[in-house]
């Protein structure tokens, strides 16, 4: 079910590819983004900025090797639910900023 990727130094496996790892990681990131309710949206803004920056760097690097459309097809294929989850979590985490904007 899971495979490993060997690194270049010594051939030791340092990254385990396991679907449960990705599921638990996405849940952890979404809970961290939703914790913006407690931090007045600061953790939400910080996390969404870093994820957007990382995604931009990945798109740029991949499009340098292949075409931009190829990069979109490779990333969107597995990231459609992940990005949707981040958008929903980001809207939940930024709720205090919305209330501050509307009522003050």
BELGI-V320215 format. One line per field, one symbol per residue. burial: + if it has 9 or more other ideal C-beta (glycine too) atoms within 8 Angstrom, else -. Layout:
# BELGI-V320215
burial: ???
This chain:
# BELGI-V320215
burial: ------+-------------+----+--+++++++++-+-+-+++-++--+---+--++--++------+++--+------+--++--++-++++++--+----
